[in-house]
Amino acid sequence: MQVLIPLAPFIVAGLAVIFIAFSGGPTEARQAYLTRGGRFFTFSMVALYVALGVAVPAAVIAARGQAEGGVGSLRTTEISGKEEEGKALFIQTCKSCHTLEAVQAHGVTGPNLDDLGGLDKERVTQAIKRGGTGTGRMPPGLLDGADRDAVATYVADVAGR
């Protein structure tokens, strides 16, 4: 709904132009507006409003599920229970420092995980164990055991995609 508010003036202007065009010009449009037009005019306006007000939004909504890539609600990837747990732990522990588009994380301290090439589960696991590259910017052992494994699995699956 918030997207439509800035578009409202353009939508109104477009409908006015269509109304004038279907009427045959400005004078005829004024006459049709003041007299409520003839039967053909009324039918054509109803058909136009239905087409624009129902068919176009329905087509957009139907096509939305077919979108590929993207972030947020357009991303339609299936993740397992372990990856879901890894996602939750990443948000809780890592999101404030690292950038990862899959969770809309935009950290500034740690590296952008989407830009790192070749992130596999073992590489992520080792980074969590030793604290990144060992430069002291990331505390070592933030997560351990199953939690570390879940985050490593999740990051390796979604980083850069």
PLY file of the C-alpha trace (Angstrom):
ply
format ascii 1.0
element vertex 161
property float x
property float y
property float z
element edge 160
property int vertex1
property int vertex2
end_header
0.00 0.00 0.00
2.87 2.38 0.76
4.13 1.97 -2.81
0.81 3.17 -4.24
0.78 6.46 -2.31
3.62 8.09 -4.33
2.12 6.64 -7.52
-1.40 7.96 -6.88
-1.00 11.27 -8.81
0.34 9.41 -11.82
-2.45 6.86 -11.69
-5.08 9.63 -11.52
-3.41 11.50 -14.39
-3.27 8.30 -16.47
-6.93 7.56 -15.85
-7.82 11.13 -16.84
-5.89 10.78 -20.09
-7.60 7.45 -20.83
-10.99 8.98 -20.04
-10.33 11.87 -22.42
-9.03 9.55 -25.14
-12.00 7.18 -24.93
-14.39 10.11 -24.99
-13.02 11.52 -28.23
-11.24 14.61 -26.90
-11.46 17.17 -24.10
-14.80 18.65 -25.15
-16.47 15.28 -25.53
-14.95 14.09 -22.26
-16.39 17.08 -20.43
-19.78 16.46 -22.02
-19.67 12.76 -21.16
-18.65 13.55 -17.58
-21.43 16.10 -17.10
-24.16 13.97 -18.71
-22.83 10.59 -17.53
-22.30 9.58 -21.20
-24.14 7.08 -23.31
-24.53 3.37 -22.84
-21.36 2.52 -24.81
-19.35 5.03 -22.85
-20.55 3.64 -19.50
-19.83 0.08 -20.58
-16.35 0.97 -21.86
-15.44 2.81 -18.64
-16.59 -0.12 -16.49
-14.59 -2.53 -18.66
-11.55 -0.26 -18.47
-11.72 0.05 -14.69
-12.15 -3.70 -14.29
-9.23 -4.38 -16.62
-6.93 -1.91 -14.88
-8.19 -2.41 -11.35
-8.50 -6.19 -11.27
-6.70 -7.85 -14.18
-3.42 -5.94 -13.96
-2.94 -6.41 -10.19
-3.97 -10.07 -10.54
-1.36 -10.57 -13.26
1.32 -8.90 -11.13
0.46 -11.04 -8.10
0.43 -14.21 -10.21
3.82 -13.39 -11.75
5.32 -12.59 -8.35
5.67 -16.25 -7.43
7.58 -16.93 -10.65
10.33 -14.39 -9.93
13.84 -15.74 -9.63
16.68 -14.39 -7.54
16.15 -11.23 -5.58
15.97 -10.84 -1.86
13.34 -10.81 0.79
9.90 -12.12 -0.03
10.72 -12.79 -3.70
13.36 -15.36 -2.84
11.66 -18.72 -2.83
14.34 -21.13 -1.67
13.54 -24.11 0.48
15.72 -24.53 3.53
15.94 -27.46 5.90
15.38 -27.41 9.66
19.13 -27.27 10.31
19.53 -24.37 7.87
16.58 -22.60 9.50
18.35 -22.94 12.85
21.58 -21.69 11.24
19.73 -18.71 9.81
18.30 -17.80 13.22
21.72 -18.14 14.87
23.37 -16.08 12.12
20.82 -13.29 12.64
21.36 -13.41 16.40
25.16 -13.66 16.41
26.63 -12.51 13.09
24.21 -10.11 11.36
25.47 -7.00 13.10
28.98 -7.43 11.66
28.62 -9.27 8.33
26.75 -8.50 5.12
24.57 -11.34 3.81
21.70 -10.49 1.48
19.81 -13.70 2.27
18.89 -12.19 5.66
19.19 -8.52 4.65
22.27 -8.16 6.88
24.39 -5.07 6.19
27.21 -5.18 8.73
30.24 -2.93 8.50
32.86 -4.63 10.68
33.19 -8.06 9.08
33.54 -8.98 5.44
30.66 -9.16 2.99
30.00 -12.90 2.88
28.25 -12.61 -0.50
31.47 -11.24 -2.06
33.77 -13.96 -0.71
34.36 -16.63 -3.30
34.35 -20.33 -2.55
32.65 -20.32 0.82
32.19 -23.91 1.81
31.06 -25.31 5.12
34.61 -26.16 6.29
35.92 -22.66 5.56
33.08 -21.05 7.51
33.51 -23.52 10.38
37.22 -22.71 10.64
36.54 -18.95 10.53
34.08 -19.27 13.43
36.56 -21.42 15.43
39.60 -19.15 15.08
37.82 -15.81 14.78
37.74 -15.00 11.07
41.22 -14.68 9.60
42.81 -14.37 13.03
43.29 -10.60 12.91
41.37 -10.08 16.12
38.37 -8.34 14.58
36.15 -11.36 15.21
36.23 -13.10 18.58
37.19 -16.77 18.26
34.65 -19.42 19.20
31.51 -17.27 19.08
29.60 -20.47 18.41
30.53 -24.06 19.04
29.31 -27.57 18.35
25.95 -27.95 16.65
25.35 -24.17 16.59
28.61 -23.54 14.72
27.78 -26.39 12.32
24.28 -25.00 11.65
25.59 -21.48 10.90
28.37 -22.84 8.69
25.89 -24.94 6.73
23.53 -22.01 6.27
26.19 -19.48 5.24
27.84 -21.93 2.82
24.45 -22.56 1.17
23.24 -18.96 0.80
26.32 -16.72 0.55
26.60 -15.14 -2.88
23.29 -16.52 -4.17
0 1
1 2
2 3
3 4
4 5
5 6
6 7
7 8
8 9
9 10
10 11
11 12
12 13
13 14
14 15
15 16
16 17
17 18
18 19
19 20
20 21
21 22
22 23
23 24
24 25
25 26
26 27
27 28
28 29
29 30
30 31
31 32
32 33
33 34
34 35
35 36
36 37
37 38
38 39
39 40
40 41
41 42
42 43
43 44
44 45
45 46
46 47
47 48
48 49
49 50
50 51
51 52
52 53
53 54
54 55
55 56
56 57
57 58
58 59
59 60
60 61
61 62
62 63
63 64
64 65
65 66
66 67
67 68
68 69
69 70
70 71
71 72
72 73
73 74
74 75
75 76
76 77
77 78
78 79
79 80
80 81
81 82
82 83
83 84
84 85
85 86
86 87
87 88
88 89
89 90
90 91
91 92
92 93
93 94
94 95
95 96
96 97
97 98
98 99
99 100
100 101
101 102
102 103
103 104
104 105
105 106
106 107
107 108
108 109
109 110
110 111
111 112
112 113
113 114
114 115
115 116
116 117
117 118
118 119
119 120
120 121
121 122
122 123
123 124
124 125
125 126
126 127
127 128
128 129
129 130
130 131
131 132
132 133
133 134
134 135
135 136
136 137
137 138
138 139
139 140
140 141
141 142
142 143
143 144
144 145
145 146
146 147
147 148
148 149
149 150
150 151
151 152
152 153
153 154
154 155
155 156
156 157
157 158
158 159
159 160
